[in-house]
Amino acid sequence: MAIFLSKESKVLVQGMTGAEGMKHTRRMLAAGTQIVGGVNPRKAGHTVDLDDRTVPVFGSVQDGMDATGADATGADVTVVFVPPPFARAAVVEAADAGIGLAVVITEGIPVHDAVAFHAHARARGTRILGPNCPGVISPGQSNAGIIPADIATKPGRIGLVSKSGTLTYQLMHELRETGFSTAVGIGGDPVIGTTHIDCLTAFENDPDTELIVLIGEIGGDAEERAAAHIAQHITKPVVGYIAGFTAPEGKTMGHAGAIVSGSSGTAEAKKKALEAAGVAVGATPTETARLAENRLRG
């Protein structure tokens, strides 16, 4: 089992013909992802040779979904590499086509645009992951985004949800011998689609996830809200890590969402909230990984 993404997922790549899109499409294919096409209105009807695969380019997400299968058998995931000025239109197009999951890799999207396409997608039943996120990987099954598949190719019993892309990679590397059911990078922008709570709920309901690792960072109150949800609804063990204990006061650090106001949003406040909910919080990523391994053993 996995959450959001499985070996059956059929993936389109919006912006596949750009430099970043091409590079990461190759990596996704190498990880076993079913890439069924790219989307670029100016190159509709073309094909792109990617190593030993030839991938068609469609003029729209709807064209890609129609061409890859009728009803539920067609493409059900899109990965968005479209530049910021055009990202809103790309996500709206995907939602209007009825895609199930849109993984928005693009960073630098204006907050106003993110608010608009999130509302539009929610109304049409499309899950948004991101923006400014590394994507989602179910090791051994599929990889939608930019997470390096070679850092953790082993399926396992841990579910990972993280605001930070690089900390996603580090925890996956630290726990590579234990393995993951799914690792999800939700992004650190002020407005994101899929939240810590959404992932916690999905992992709670996934029979193959036995332990959850939650990675947060300073700014906002997402981790405090996640802690309240854990206390009330999560029965599986949760291990956490909060980045930003050494961040200087009064400065915005890292992601656009990492804004601290008074004591709200500080690493210490988040740590206390998580520990009060029964979450073991590591002082470093390495300590967090060891806590996770110990919890699984005992």
Secondary structure, 3 states (H helix, E strand, C coil): CCCCCCCCCEEEEECCCCHHHHHHHHHHHHCCCEEEEEECHHHCCCEEEECCEEEEEECCHHHHHHHCCCHHHCCCEEEECCCHHHHHHHHHHHHHHCCCEEEECCCCCCHHHHHHHHHHHHHCCCEEECCCCCEEEECCCEEEECCCHHHCCCEEEEEEEECCHHHHHHHHHHCCCCCEEEEEECCCCCCCCCCHHHHHHHHHHCCCCCEEEEEEECCCCHHHHHHHHHHHHCCCCEEEEEECCCCCCCCCCCCCCCCCECCECCHHHHHHHHHHCCCEEECCHHHHHHHHHHHHHC
